[in-house]
């Protein structure tokens, strides 16, 4: 997957989990939880959905690496390269 495809996939997952959120102005370098109303369960739902859709395992120690949209894309890029 390309960076743009990964970005679209992440936003799709967030839309499924938080359908009332407006994602049109999401900034890549600002914490997602500071931009949209995501609680810890929503975050875990995102992790679970990544596992379900793309067979990506994210260890709990790596959760901070998924704080922003840009950092999430960077983290997932090598894991999704062949997908």
Phi and psi restraints in degrees (range 20) as a CNS / XPLOR table:
assign (resid 1 and name C) (resid 2 and name N)
       (resid 2 and name CA) (resid 2 and name C) 1.0 -83.1 20.0 2
assign (resid 2 and name N) (resid 2 and name CA)
       (resid 2 and name C) (resid 3 and name N) 1.0 168.6 20.0 2
assign (resid 2 and name C) (resid 3 and name N)
       (resid 3 and name CA) (resid 3 and name C) 1.0 -57.8 20.0 2
assign (resid 3 and name N) (resid 3 and name CA)
       (resid 3 and name C) (resid 4 and name N) 1.0 -41.3 20.0 2
assign (resid 3 and name C) (resid 4 and name N)
       (resid 4 and name CA) (resid 4 and name C) 1.0 -65.7 20.0 2
assign (resid 4 and name N) (resid 4 and name CA)
       (resid 4 and name C) (resid 5 and name N) 1.0 -38.9 20.0 2
assign (resid 4 and name C) (resid 5 and name N)
       (resid 5 and name CA) (resid 5 and name C) 1.0 -66.5 20.0 2
assign (resid 5 and name N) (resid 5 and name CA)
       (resid 5 and name C) (resid 6 and name N) 1.0 -39.5 20.0 2
assign (resid 5 and name C) (resid 6 and name N)
       (resid 6 and name CA) (resid 6 and name C) 1.0 -64.7 20.0 2
assign (resid 6 and name N) (resid 6 and name CA)
       (resid 6 and name C) (resid 7 and name N) 1.0 -43.6 20.0 2
assign (resid 6 and name C) (resid 7 and name N)
       (resid 7 and name CA) (resid 7 and name C) 1.0 -58.4 20.0 2
assign (resid 7 and name N) (resid 7 and name CA)
       (resid 7 and name C) (resid 8 and name N) 1.0 -47.4 20.0 2
assign (resid 7 and name C) (resid 8 and name N)
       (resid 8 and name CA) (resid 8 and name C) 1.0 -62.5 20.0 2
assign (resid 8 and name N) (resid 8 and name CA)
       (resid 8 and name C) (resid 9 and name N) 1.0 -38.8 20.0 2
assign (resid 8 and name C) (resid 9 and name N)
       (resid 9 and name CA) (resid 9 and name C) 1.0 -64.8 20.0 2
assign (resid 9 and name N) (resid 9 and name CA)
       (resid 9 and name C) (resid 10 and name N) 1.0 -42.9 20.0 2
assign (resid 9 and name C) (resid 10 and name N)
       (resid 10 and name CA) (resid 10 and name C) 1.0 -63.4 20.0 2
assign (resid 10 and name N) (resid 10 and name CA)
       (resid 10 and name C) (resid 11 and name N) 1.0 -46.0 20.0 2
assign (resid 10 and name C) (resid 11 and name N)
       (resid 11 and name CA) (resid 11 and name C) 1.0 -64.7 20.0 2
assign (resid 11 and name N) (resid 11 and name CA)
       (resid 11 and name C) (resid 12 and name N) 1.0 -34.8 20.0 2
assign (resid 11 and name C) (resid 12 and name N)
       (resid 12 and name CA) (resid 12 and name C) 1.0 -63.0 20.0 2
assign (resid 12 and name N) (resid 12 and name CA)
       (resid 12 and name C) (resid 13 and name N) 1.0 -43.8 20.0 2
assign (resid 12 and name C) (resid 13 and name N)
       (resid 13 and name CA) (resid 13 and name C) 1.0 -63.1 20.0 2
assign (resid 13 and name N) (resid 13 and name CA)
       (resid 13 and name C) (resid 14 and name N) 1.0 -44.6 20.0 2
assign (resid 13 and name C) (resid 14 and name N)
       (resid 14 and name CA) (resid 14 and name C) 1.0 -62.9 20.0 2
assign (resid 14 and name N) (resid 14 and name CA)
       (resid 14 and name C) (resid 15 and name N) 1.0 -39.6 20.0 2
assign (resid 14 and name C) (resid 15 and name N)
       (resid 15 and name CA) (resid 15 and name C) 1.0 -61.2 20.0 2
assign (resid 15 and name N) (resid 15 and name CA)
       (resid 15 and name C) (resid 16 and name N) 1.0 -39.7 20.0 2
assign (resid 15 and name C) (resid 16 and name N)
       (resid 16 and name CA) (resid 16 and name C) 1.0 -66.0 20.0 2
assign (resid 16 and name N) (resid 16 and name CA)
       (resid 16 and name C) (resid 17 and name N) 1.0 -36.3 20.0 2
assign (resid 16 and name C) (resid 17 and name N)
       (resid 17 and name CA) (resid 17 and name C) 1.0 -84.0 20.0 2
assign (resid 17 and name N) (resid 17 and name CA)
       (resid 17 and name C) (resid 18 and name N) 1.0 -35.5 20.0 2
assign (resid 17 and name C) (resid 18 and name N)
       (resid 18 and name CA) (resid 18 and name C) 1.0 -130.1 20.0 2
assign (resid 18 and name N) (resid 18 and name CA)
       (resid 18 and name C) (resid 19 and name N) 1.0 72.8 20.0 2
assign (resid 18 and name C) (resid 19 and name N)
       (resid 19 and name CA) (resid 19 and name C) 1.0 -64.3 20.0 2
assign (resid 19 and name N) (resid 19 and name CA)
       (resid 19 and name C) (resid 20 and name N) 1.0 -20.0 20.0 2
assign (resid 19 and name C) (resid 20 and name N)
       (resid 20 and name CA) (resid 20 and name C) 1.0 -85.4 20.0 2
assign (resid 20 and name N) (resid 20 and name CA)
       (resid 20 and name C) (resid 21 and name N) 1.0 -7.1 20.0 2
assign (resid 20 and name C) (resid 21 and name N)
       (resid 21 and name CA) (resid 21 and name C) 1.0 -80.4 20.0 2
assign (resid 21 and name N) (resid 21 and name CA)
       (resid 21 and name C) (resid 22 and name N) 1.0 140.4 20.0 2
assign (resid 21 and name C) (resid 22 and name N)
       (resid 22 and name CA) (resid 22 and name C) 1.0 -90.6 20.0 2
assign (resid 22 and name N) (resid 22 and name CA)
       (resid 22 and name C) (resid 23 and name N) 1.0 112.1 20.0 2
assign (resid 22 and name C) (resid 23 and name N)
       (resid 23 and name CA) (resid 23 and name C) 1.0 -99.1 20.0 2
assign (resid 23 and name N) (resid 23 and name CA)
       (resid 23 and name C) (resid 24 and name N) 1.0 8.0 20.0 2
assign (resid 23 and name C) (resid 24 and name N)
       (resid 24 and name CA) (resid 24 and name C) 1.0 -68.9 20.0 2
assign (resid 24 and name N) (resid 24 and name CA)
       (resid 24 and name C) (resid 25 and name N) 1.0 -23.7 20.0 2
assign (resid 24 and name C) (resid 25 and name N)
       (resid 25 and name CA) (resid 25 and name C) 1.0 -114.8 20.0 2
assign (resid 25 and name N) (resid 25 and name CA)
       (resid 25 and name C) (resid 26 and name N) 1.0 26.4 20.0 2
assign (resid 25 and name C) (resid 26 and name N)
       (resid 26 and name CA) (resid 26 and name C) 1.0 -64.8 20.0 2
assign (resid 26 and name N) (resid 26 and name CA)
       (resid 26 and name C) (resid 27 and name N) 1.0 128.3 20.0 2
assign (resid 26 and name C) (resid 27 and name N)
       (resid 27 and name CA) (resid 27 and name C) 1.0 -93.8 20.0 2
assign (resid 27 and name N) (resid 27 and name CA)
       (resid 27 and name C) (resid 28 and name N) 1.0 136.3 20.0 2
assign (resid 27 and name C) (resid 28 and name N)
       (resid 28 and name CA) (resid 28 and name C) 1.0 -69.6 20.0 2
assign (resid 28 and name N) (resid 28 and name CA)
       (resid 28 and name C) (resid 29 and name N) 1.0 -26.3 20.0 2
assign (resid 28 and name C) (resid 29 and name N)
       (resid 29 and name CA) (resid 29 and name C) 1.0 -104.7 20.0 2
assign (resid 29 and name N) (resid 29 and name CA)
       (resid 29 and name C) (resid 30 and name N) 1.0 10.0 20.0 2
assign (resid 29 and name C) (resid 30 and name N)
       (resid 30 and name CA) (resid 30 and name C) 1.0 -112.5 20.0 2
assign (resid 30 and name N) (resid 30 and name CA)
       (resid 30 and name C) (resid 31 and name N) 1.0 138.1 20.0 2
assign (resid 30 and name C) (resid 31 and name N)
       (resid 31 and name CA) (resid 31 and name C) 1.0 -50.2 20.0 2
assign (resid 31 and name N) (resid 31 and name CA)
       (resid 31 and name C) (resid 32 and name N) 1.0 133.0 20.0 2
assign (resid 31 and name C) (resid 32 and name N)
       (resid 32 and name CA) (resid 32 and name C) 1.0 -57.9 20.0 2
assign (resid 32 and name N) (resid 32 and name CA)
       (resid 32 and name C) (resid 33 and name N) 1.0 -41.4 20.0 2
assign (resid 32 and name C) (resid 33 and name N)
       (resid 33 and name CA) (resid 33 and name C) 1.0 -68.1 20.0 2
assign (resid 33 and name N) (resid 33 and name CA)
       (resid 33 and name C) (resid 34 and name N) 1.0 -18.0 20.0 2
assign (resid 33 and name C) (resid 34 and name N)
       (resid 34 and name CA) (resid 34 and name C) 1.0 -85.2 20.0 2
assign (resid 34 and name N) (resid 34 and name CA)
       (resid 34 and name C) (resid 35 and name N) 1.0 -16.6 20.0 2
assign (resid 34 and name C) (resid 35 and name N)
       (resid 35 and name CA) (resid 35 and name C) 1.0 -101.6 20.0 2
assign (resid 35 and name N) (resid 35 and name CA)
       (resid 35 and name C) (resid 36 and name N) 1.0 -33.2 20.0 2
assign (resid 35 and name C) (resid 36 and name N)
       (resid 36 and name CA) (resid 36 and name C) 1.0 -133.1 20.0 2
assign (resid 36 and name N) (resid 36 and name CA)
       (resid 36 and name C) (resid 37 and name N) 1.0 161.6 20.0 2
assign (resid 36 and name C) (resid 37 and name N)
       (resid 37 and name CA) (resid 37 and name C) 1.0 -83.0 20.0 2
assign (resid 37 and name N) (resid 37 and name CA)
       (resid 37 and name C) (resid 38 and name N) 1.0 85.8 20.0 2
assign (resid 37 and name C) (resid 38 and name N)
       (resid 38 and name CA) (resid 38 and name C) 1.0 -116.7 20.0 2
assign (resid 38 and name N) (resid 38 and name CA)
       (resid 38 and name C) (resid 39 and name N) 1.0 127.7 20.0 2
assign (resid 38 and name C) (resid 39 and name N)
       (resid 39 and name CA) (resid 39 and name C) 1.0 -98.5 20.0 2
assign (resid 39 and name N) (resid 39 and name CA)
       (resid 39 and name C) (resid 40 and name N) 1.0 -178.2 20.0 2
assign (resid 39 and name C) (resid 40 and name N)
       (resid 40 and name CA) (resid 40 and name C) 1.0 -64.4 20.0 2
assign (resid 40 and name N) (resid 40 and name CA)
       (resid 40 and name C) (resid 41 and name N) 1.0 -32.6 20.0 2
assign (resid 40 and name C) (resid 41 and name N)
       (resid 41 and name CA) (resid 41 and name C) 1.0 -69.0 20.0 2
assign (resid 41 and name N) (resid 41 and name CA)
       (resid 41 and name C) (resid 42 and name N) 1.0 -38.4 20.0 2
assign (resid 41 and name C) (resid 42 and name N)
       (resid 42 and name CA) (resid 42 and name C) 1.0 -61.9 20.0 2
assign (resid 42 and name N) (resid 42 and name CA)
       (resid 42 and name C) (resid 43 and name N) 1.0 -41.7 20.0 2
assign (resid 42 and name C) (resid 43 and name N)
       (resid 43 and name CA) (resid 43 and name C) 1.0 -61.4 20.0 2
assign (resid 43 and name N) (resid 43 and name CA)
       (resid 43 and name C) (resid 44 and name N) 1.0 -44.4 20.0 2
assign (resid 43 and name C) (resid 44 and name N)
       (resid 44 and name CA) (resid 44 and name C) 1.0 -63.7 20.0 2
assign (resid 44 and name N) (resid 44 and name CA)
       (resid 44 and name C) (resid 45 and name N) 1.0 -35.5 20.0 2
assign (resid 44 and name C) (resid 45 and name N)
       (resid 45 and name CA) (resid 45 and name C) 1.0 -62.4 20.0 2
assign (resid 45 and name N) (resid 45 and name CA)
       (resid 45 and name C) (resid 46 and name N) 1.0 -37.9 20.0 2
assign (resid 45 and name C) (resid 46 and name N)
       (resid 46 and name CA) (resid 46 and name C) 1.0 -62.9 20.0 2
assign (resid 46 and name N) (resid 46 and name CA)
       (resid 46 and name C) (resid 47 and name N) 1.0 -45.7 20.0 2
assign (resid 46 and name C) (resid 47 and name N)
       (resid 47 and name CA) (resid 47 and name C) 1.0 -60.1 20.0 2
assign (resid 47 and name N) (resid 47 and name CA)
       (resid 47 and name C) (resid 48 and name N) 1.0 -45.3 20.0 2
assign (resid 47 and name C) (resid 48 and name N)
       (resid 48 and name CA) (resid 48 and name C) 1.0 -64.5 20.0 2
assign (resid 48 and name N) (resid 48 and name CA)
       (resid 48 and name C) (resid 49 and name N) 1.0 -38.1 20.0 2
assign (resid 48 and name C) (resid 49 and name N)
       (resid 49 and name CA) (resid 49 and name C) 1.0 -68.4 20.0 2
assign (resid 49 and name N) (resid 49 and name CA)
       (resid 49 and name C) (resid 50 and name N) 1.0 -36.2 20.0 2
assign (resid 49 and name C) (resid 50 and name N)
       (resid 50 and name CA) (resid 50 and name C) 1.0 -61.2 20.0 2
assign (resid 50 and name N) (resid 50 and name CA)
       (resid 50 and name C) (resid 51 and name N) 1.0 -41.4 20.0 2
assign (resid 50 and name C) (resid 51 and name N)
       (resid 51 and name CA) (resid 51 and name C) 1.0 -64.1 20.0 2
assign (resid 51 and name N) (resid 51 and name CA)
       (resid 51 and name C) (resid 52 and name N) 1.0 -46.0 20.0 2
assign (resid 51 and name C) (resid 52 and name N)
       (resid 52 and name CA) (resid 52 and name C) 1.0 -66.3 20.0 2
assign (resid 52 and name N) (resid 52 and name CA)
       (resid 52 and name C) (resid 53 and name N) 1.0 -47.5 20.0 2
assign (resid 52 and name C) (resid 53 and name N)
       (resid 53 and name CA) (resid 53 and name C) 1.0 -77.4 20.0 2
assign (resid 53 and name N) (resid 53 and name CA)
       (resid 53 and name C) (resid 54 and name N) 1.0 -37.2 20.0 2
assign (resid 53 and name C) (resid 54 and name N)
       (resid 54 and name CA) (resid 54 and name C) 1.0 -124.8 20.0 2
assign (resid 54 and name N) (resid 54 and name CA)
       (resid 54 and name C) (resid 55 and name N) 1.0 6.1 20.0 2
assign (resid 54 and name C) (resid 55 and name N)
       (resid 55 and name CA) (resid 55 and name C) 1.0 55.4 20.0 2
assign (resid 55 and name N) (resid 55 and name CA)
       (resid 55 and name C) (resid 56 and name N) 1.0 38.6 20.0 2
assign (resid 55 and name C) (resid 56 and name N)
       (resid 56 and name CA) (resid 56 and name C) 1.0 -99.7 20.0 2
assign (resid 56 and name N) (resid 56 and name CA)
       (resid 56 and name C) (resid 57 and name N) 1.0 123.3 20.0 2
assign (resid 56 and name C) (resid 57 and name N)
       (resid 57 and name CA) (resid 57 and name C) 1.0 -97.8 20.0 2
assign (resid 57 and name N) (resid 57 and name CA)
       (resid 57 and name C) (resid 58 and name N) 1.0 123.7 20.0 2
assign (resid 57 and name C) (resid 58 and name N)
       (resid 58 and name CA) (resid 58 and name C) 1.0 -114.5 20.0 2
assign (resid 58 and name N) (resid 58 and name CA)
       (resid 58 and name C) (resid 59 and name N) 1.0 109.7 20.0 2
assign (resid 58 and name C) (resid 59 and name N)
       (resid 59 and name CA) (resid 59 and name C) 1.0 -63.9 20.0 2
assign (resid 59 and name N) (resid 59 and name CA)
       (resid 59 and name C) (resid 60 and name N) 1.0 148.0 20.0 2
assign (resid 59 and name C) (resid 60 and name N)
       (resid 60 and name CA) (resid 60 and name C) 1.0 -55.7 20.0 2
assign (resid 60 and name N) (resid 60 and name CA)
       (resid 60 and name C) (resid 61 and name N) 1.0 -33.7 20.0 2
assign (resid 60 and name C) (resid 61 and name N)
       (resid 61 and name CA) (resid 61 and name C) 1.0 -63.3 20.0 2
assign (resid 61 and name N) (resid 61 and name CA)
       (resid 61 and name C) (resid 62 and name N) 1.0 -21.6 20.0 2
assign (resid 61 and name C) (resid 62 and name N)
       (resid 62 and name CA) (resid 62 and name C) 1.0 -93.9 20.0 2
assign (resid 62 and name N) (resid 62 and name CA)
       (resid 62 and name C) (resid 63 and name N) 1.0 -3.4 20.0 2
assign (resid 62 and name C) (resid 63 and name N)
       (resid 63 and name CA) (resid 63 and name C) 1.0 -52.4 20.0 2
assign (resid 63 and name N) (resid 63 and name CA)
       (resid 63 and name C) (resid 64 and name N) 1.0 -40.5 20.0 2
assign (resid 63 and name C) (resid 64 and name N)
       (resid 64 and name CA) (resid 64 and name C) 1.0 -60.5 20.0 2
assign (resid 64 and name N) (resid 64 and name CA)
       (resid 64 and name C) (resid 65 and name N) 1.0 -23.0 20.0 2
assign (resid 64 and name C) (resid 65 and name N)
       (resid 65 and name CA) (resid 65 and name C) 1.0 -72.2 20.0 2
assign (resid 65 and name N) (resid 65 and name CA)
       (resid 65 and name C) (resid 66 and name N) 1.0 -8.6 20.0 2
assign (resid 65 and name C) (resid 66 and name N)
       (resid 66 and name CA) (resid 66 and name C) 1.0 -106.6 20.0 2
assign (resid 66 and name N) (resid 66 and name CA)
       (resid 66 and name C) (resid 67 and name N) 1.0 24.6 20.0 2
assign (resid 66 and name C) (resid 67 and name N)
       (resid 67 and name CA) (resid 67 and name C) 1.0 -71.3 20.0 2
assign (resid 67 and name N) (resid 67 and name CA)
       (resid 67 and name C) (resid 68 and name N) 1.0 -39.5 20.0 2
assign (resid 67 and name C) (resid 68 and name N)
       (resid 68 and name CA) (resid 68 and name C) 1.0 -113.5 20.0 2
assign (resid 68 and name N) (resid 68 and name CA)
       (resid 68 and name C) (resid 69 and name N) 1.0 164.5 20.0 2
assign (resid 68 and name C) (resid 69 and name N)
       (resid 69 and name CA) (resid 69 and name C) 1.0 -63.2 20.0 2
assign (resid 69 and name N) (resid 69 and name CA)
       (resid 69 and name C) (resid 70 and name N) 1.0 -44.2 20.0 2
assign (resid 69 and name C) (resid 70 and name N)
       (resid 70 and name CA) (resid 70 and name C) 1.0 -62.5 20.0 2
assign (resid 70 and name N) (resid 70 and name CA)
       (resid 70 and name C) (resid 71 and name N) 1.0 -44.5 20.0 2
assign (resid 70 and name C) (resid 71 and name N)
       (resid 71 and name CA) (resid 71 and name C) 1.0 -68.0 20.0 2
assign (resid 71 and name N) (resid 71 and name CA)
       (resid 71 and name C) (resid 72 and name N) 1.0 -32.6 20.0 2
assign (resid 71 and name C) (resid 72 and name N)
       (resid 72 and name CA) (resid 72 and name C) 1.0 -66.3 20.0 2
assign (resid 72 and name N) (resid 72 and name CA)
       (resid 72 and name C) (resid 73 and name N) 1.0 -43.1 20.0 2
assign (resid 72 and name C) (resid 73 and name N)
       (resid 73 and name CA) (resid 73 and name C) 1.0 -61.7 20.0 2
assign (resid 73 and name N) (resid 73 and name CA)
       (resid 73 and name C) (resid 74 and name N) 1.0 -45.5 20.0 2
assign (resid 73 and name C) (resid 74 and name N)
       (resid 74 and name CA) (resid 74 and name C) 1.0 -61.4 20.0 2
assign (resid 74 and name N) (resid 74 and name CA)
       (resid 74 and name C) (resid 75 and name N) 1.0 -40.5 20.0 2
assign (resid 74 and name C) (resid 75 and name N)
       (resid 75 and name CA) (resid 75 and name C) 1.0 -65.8 20.0 2
assign (resid 75 and name N) (resid 75 and name CA)
       (resid 75 and name C) (resid 76 and name N) 1.0 -43.9 20.0 2
assign (resid 75 and name C) (resid 76 and name N)
       (resid 76 and name CA) (resid 76 and name C) 1.0 -80.4 20.0 2
assign (resid 76 and name N) (resid 76 and name CA)
       (resid 76 and name C) (resid 77 and name N) 1.0 -23.7 20.0 2
assign (resid 76 and name C) (resid 77 and name N)
       (resid 77 and name CA) (resid 77 and name C) 1.0 -51.8 20.0 2
assign (resid 77 and name N) (resid 77 and name CA)
       (resid 77 and name C) (resid 78 and name N) 1.0 -51.4 20.0 2
assign (resid 77 and name C) (resid 78 and name N)
       (resid 78 and name CA) (resid 78 and name C) 1.0 -68.1 20.0 2
assign (resid 78 and name N) (resid 78 and name CA)
       (resid 78 and name C) (resid 79 and name N) 1.0 -28.3 20.0 2
assign (resid 78 and name C) (resid 79 and name N)
       (resid 79 and name CA) (resid 79 and name C) 1.0 -75.5 20.0 2
assign (resid 79 and name N) (resid 79 and name CA)
       (resid 79 and name C) (resid 80 and name N) 1.0 -27.4 20.0 2
assign (resid 79 and name C) (resid 80 and name N)
       (resid 80 and name CA) (resid 80 and name C) 1.0 -107.1 20.0 2
assign (resid 80 and name N) (resid 80 and name CA)
       (resid 80 and name C) (resid 81 and name N) 1.0 7.0 20.0 2
assign (resid 80 and name C) (resid 81 and name N)
       (resid 81 and name CA) (resid 81 and name C) 1.0 -53.9 20.0 2
assign (resid 81 and name N) (resid 81 and name CA)
       (resid 81 and name C) (resid 82 and name N) 1.0 -40.7 20.0 2
assign (resid 81 and name C) (resid 82 and name N)
       (resid 82 and name CA) (resid 82 and name C) 1.0 -92.6 20.0 2
assign (resid 82 and name N) (resid 82 and name CA)
       (resid 82 and name C) (resid 83 and name N) 1.0 5.8 20.0 2
